[in-house]
């Protein structure tokens, strides 16, 4: 879906569905437990929202990284996501507070769902700033190589990359390359 319409609209849709699940919880939860009617629909909506948003944003972030820096880029994206989770949980715990009564707990949970829904809506709006790149994704087994916006290939399949990140031609063997280094 993200390949057809771009990552921004898909992430926006995911954030909106997630925020809808939070809104559902805000409006439906009560002190009388009813999992199937009050909790499950919101869980399904937030799950679908996360499923649309996270893979789309991670793949969009990593797609902008040059192939030889993929591992580093992937690590940075994962680290940023983990820092975001830590900060989000810390803020959510602060919003929840320490209620001492059941009604206080319900009020705190409702406030937390409003906070989470607003955060998701803001994330959705910011995801609309993602633009489609001019690059095409390639599969491991073949296909078009990724290209820059100008249309020139960024990856030349006739070259082999050494572990130093420098291109060696296919015809040059490792032994010849090592002799050239000496």
N, C-alpha and C positions, 0 to 999 in steps of 0.2 A: 504494500500500500504506500509506503514512504517513497518507493522508487517512482510511483506514478504521480503522486501529488506533492511530494517533498516531505521532509521531516517535520517542518514547522506545523502544518495543518494536522498531521497525525498526532504529534505531541500535544497540540492544543486540544484536540478531541479527547485524548486520554485524560488531560487535566480537567476538562469540563465534566467528563463522566465521573472522575474521582470526586470532584467538588459536589456533584449531584448526589453521590453516595453519602458524603458528609452532611449535606442538607437533609437528605432522607433521615439520617440518624437524629439530627437536631429536631426534626418535626415529629418523629415517631416513637422515640424512646420514652419509656415511662418507668415508674417504680414497679409495675406489674410485669414480671418477666414473660416474654413471648418471643423466643428465638426466631421461629420461622417467619413471623410477621414483622418484628421490629428490628432484628439484627441482620438476618441472612440477606435480605435485598440490598442493604447498604454494603455488606461485605462483598457481594457479587459485583456491585457497581464500582467499588474502590479497587477490587482485584482486576477488573477489566481495564480500568483507568491506568493502573500501574503497568499492566501488560502492554498497553498501547504506548505509554510514555517512556518508560525506562529503556527498553531495547532501542527505541527510535533515537533518543537523545545520545545514548552511548555510541551507537553506530555512526551518528552524524558527527560526533566529536572525534572519533577515531578516523573517520574517512578523510578528515582534513590533514592528517598526519602523513608525512612522506613515508613510503614503504620501508625504507631503511631505519626509520625511527618509530616503527609501529609498537614495539615492546615498551619503549619509554612513554610514548603517547598513551598507550593503553593503561600503563601504571599510573600516570598522572590523572587520567580520567577516573580511574577506580579510587584513587586517593581522594580526589575532590568529592566524589560521591559519598565516601565514608565520612569525610569531615562534615558534609551537609547533613548526613544522618545523625551524627553526634550532636550537632548544633540544634537540629530539629527536635530531637528527643529532649534535650536539655530545656529548650523553650517550652515544649509541650508539658513537661513535668512542672515547670513554673506556672503555666496557665492552669493546670489541674489543681495545684495547691494541696492542702491537707484538710479536706472536708471531714467533719466529725459526725455528720448525720446522713442518712440515706438521701434525703432531699438535697442536702449540700453536695453529695457525690453526683447526683443527677445534674444539678446546676453546673458543677465543675465540668462534667463530661460534655454537656451541651456547649459550654463556652469553648472547650477544646475542639469540638467538631466545627464550630464557627471559625476558630483560628485556623484549623487545618484546611477547611474549605476555602477561606480567603487566600491562604498561602498557595493552594493549588490553582486558584483562579489567576493569581498574579503570575505564577509559573507558566500557566497556559498563555497568558498575554505575552509574556517575554519569549515564549517559544515561537510566536508568530514572527519574531525578528530573524529566525533562521532562514537563510536563503538557500536555494538549490545551487549546488556547485555545478560547474561545467564538466566535472569528471564523471566518468562512468565506472561502475564497479566491475571487477573482473572476478571470474571464478578461478579456483586453483587449477582446475583441469584445463583451462583454456579460455578463449573468449577475447574480447577486446581488452587491451591494456588500458589502465586509467590514463586519461588525458587531461591536460590543463585546460583552462578556459580558452586559450588560443588554439587548441586542437592539436598541439604538438605532443607526442607521447612523452610521458614522464618516466616510463620504464621501457627500456630497450630489451626485448627478449633474447637478443643475440649477445648480451653481456652477462657475465657472472659477477656477483658481488662477493668480495672477500670479507672475512670477519673483521677487517679494519674499516669497512664501509667504503673502500675504494674499488672502482670497477677494474676488473681484469678481463681481457678479451677471452672468448671461449677457446681460441686456439692456444693461448698461453697456459701451460700446465703449472701446477703448484710448484714443482721442482724448478722450473725456469724462473718463476716469480721469486722464489727464495734465493736463487743464484743472483738475480738482479738486485736484491736487497743487500747482498754482501759486498 
